[in-house]
Amino acid sequence: MSIEAGGKFTFADVWDGTLRACRRSLLVLCGLGVLTIAMAIFLGVQRGAGWTGEPIFLALGVFWIVYLWPFMAYRTRVTLKKTPNLQGDVRFEFDENGFAVNGVHARAEIKWAALSKWIETKKSFLLYQNPKIGSLVPKRFFRNPGDVETVRGFLRSAVRKS
């Protein structure tokens, strides 16, 4: 049985994939920002300056938390705009052996054994051919929820989930 899925990638599709792929970096940098702010407050209280703490550390902590989001939005927009394989209609075909992808600029066929892992989000599947680079398949590309469930079954039986 073959399952077809296709459509055009949007900013929201690439954003979802980026957030999931960069989850560890996001957690580390946001955690670093929170720790830096906490350190600033602690140092300020110790020195009698109150919650304002050390302004340089406060600014650095806010920078770590805030900087990342606009940067990721910018990178997502650039990725969508400048990646030829994300342009135009993209069609995926899934079966028991693997999947094929047909785009305006490329055609590829990947066997399930070639995938190192897969990740599922609310909105998409990320299929990794190596630990760092994956193919994004938005769930909205599928015709119905049953097709999503069938592809999930193929992945569960053939590929390690991360």
C-alpha positions as CSV (number, residue, x, y, z in Angstrom):
1,M,0.0,0.0,0.0
2,S,1.3,3.4,-1.0
3,I,0.5,6.7,0.8
4,E,0.9,10.0,-1.0
5,A,1.4,13.4,0.6
6,G,2.2,16.7,-0.9
7,G,2.0,20.5,-0.9
8,K,4.0,23.6,-0.6
9,F,6.2,24.4,2.4
10,T,5.3,27.4,4.4
11,F,7.1,29.4,7.1
12,A,5.1,27.6,9.8
13,D,6.2,24.2,8.4
14,V,9.9,25.1,8.5
15,W,9.5,26.9,11.9
16,D,8.0,23.7,13.4
17,G,10.9,21.7,12.1
18,T,13.5,24.2,13.2
19,L,12.1,24.4,16.8
20,R,12.1,20.6,17.1
21,A,15.6,20.2,15.5
22,C,17.1,22.9,17.7
23,R,15.3,22.0,20.9
24,R,18.4,21.3,22.9
25,S,20.1,24.5,21.9
26,L,17.0,26.4,22.8
27,L,16.8,24.8,26.2
28,V,20.5,25.4,26.9
29,L,20.6,29.0,25.9
30,C,17.3,29.9,27.7
31,G,18.6,28.1,30.8
32,L,21.9,30.0,30.5
33,G,19.9,33.2,30.3
34,V,17.8,32.4,33.4
35,L,20.9,31.4,35.3
36,T,22.7,34.6,34.3
37,I,19.7,36.7,35.4
38,A,19.5,34.8,38.7
39,M,23.2,35.4,39.3
40,A,22.7,39.1,38.6
41,I,19.9,39.3,41.1
42,F,21.9,37.3,43.7
43,L,24.9,39.6,43.3
44,G,22.7,42.7,43.5
45,V,21.1,41.5,46.7
46,Q,24.5,40.6,48.2
47,R,25.8,44.1,47.4
48,G,22.6,45.8,48.6
49,A,21.5,47.0,45.1
50,G,18.3,45.0,45.2
51,W,16.7,43.0,42.5
52,T,18.3,45.1,39.7
53,G,21.5,43.3,40.5
54,E,24.4,43.7,38.2
55,P,23.1,45.5,35.0
56,I,25.7,43.8,32.7
57,F,24.6,40.3,33.9
58,L,20.9,41.2,33.6
59,A,21.5,42.5,30.1
60,L,23.5,39.4,29.2
61,G,20.8,37.1,30.6
62,V,18.0,38.9,28.7
63,F,20.2,38.7,25.6
64,W,20.5,34.9,25.8
65,I,16.8,34.5,26.2
66,V,15.5,37.1,23.7
67,Y,18.2,37.0,20.9
68,L,17.6,33.4,20.0
69,W,14.0,33.8,18.9
70,P,14.3,36.6,16.3
71,F,17.5,34.9,15.0
72,M,15.7,31.6,14.5
73,A,12.8,33.4,12.8
74,Y,15.3,35.1,10.5
75,R,17.1,31.8,9.7
76,T,13.8,30.0,9.1
77,R,12.7,32.7,6.6
78,V,16.1,32.6,4.9
79,T,16.0,28.8,4.8
80,L,12.6,28.7,3.2
81,K,13.5,31.4,0.7
82,K,16.9,30.2,-0.3
83,T,16.6,26.4,-0.3
84,P,15.6,25.2,-3.8
85,N,14.2,21.9,-2.5
86,L,11.6,23.8,-0.4
87,Q,10.3,25.7,-3.4
88,G,7.2,24.7,-5.4
89,D,5.2,21.6,-4.9
90,V,6.8,18.7,-3.1
91,R,5.3,15.2,-3.2
92,F,6.1,12.3,-0.9
93,E,5.2,8.7,-1.5
94,F,5.5,6.3,1.5
95,D,5.3,2.5,1.4
96,E,6.6,-0.5,3.4
97,N,10.1,-0.2,2.0
98,G,10.7,3.6,2.5
99,F,9.7,6.8,0.9
100,A,10.3,8.9,-2.2
101,V,10.3,12.6,-2.5
102,N,9.7,14.6,-5.7
103,G,10.3,18.3,-5.8
104,V,10.8,20.9,-8.5
105,H,14.6,20.5,-8.2
106,A,15.1,17.0,-6.9
107,R,14.0,13.4,-6.7
108,A,15.1,11.0,-4.0
109,E,14.2,7.5,-2.8
110,I,15.1,6.5,0.7
111,K,14.7,3.1,2.3
112,W,13.7,2.9,5.9
113,A,17.0,1.2,6.7
114,A,18.8,4.4,5.6
115,L,17.1,6.5,8.3
116,S,19.0,6.8,11.6
117,K,15.9,8.1,13.5
118,W,12.6,9.9,13.2
119,I,10.8,12.5,15.3
120,E,7.2,13.4,15.4
121,T,5.7,16.8,16.4
122,K,2.1,17.9,16.4
123,K,2.5,19.3,12.9
124,S,5.2,17.2,11.2
125,F,7.5,14.3,10.9
126,L,11.3,14.7,10.8
127,L,13.0,11.8,9.0
128,Y,16.8,11.8,9.7
129,Q,19.2,10.2,7.2
130,N,22.0,11.1,9.6
131,P,21.9,12.3,13.2
132,K,21.9,16.0,12.3
133,I,20.1,16.4,8.9
134,G,16.5,15.4,8.4
135,S,13.7,15.6,5.9
136,L,10.6,17.6,7.0
137,V,7.2,16.1,6.2
138,P,4.3,18.4,7.3
139,K,1.3,16.4,8.4
140,R,-0.9,18.8,6.6
141,F,0.5,17.3,3.3
142,F,-1.4,14.1,4.0
143,R,-4.9,13.6,2.6
144,N,-6.4,12.3,5.9
145,P,-5.5,11.3,9.5
146,G,-5.5,7.6,8.5
147,D,-2.6,8.3,6.1
148,V,-0.7,9.9,8.9
149,E,-1.3,6.9,11.1
150,T,-0.2,4.5,8.4
151,V,3.1,6.3,7.9
152,R,3.6,6.4,11.7
153,G,3.1,2.6,11.6
154,F,5.8,2.2,8.9
155,L,8.2,4.3,10.9
156,R,7.5,2.5,14.2
157,S,8.1,-0.9,12.6
158,A,11.2,0.0,10.6
159,V,13.1,2.9,12.3
160,R,14.3,3.8,15.7
161,K,12.4,6.7,17.2
162,S,14.3,9.5,18.9
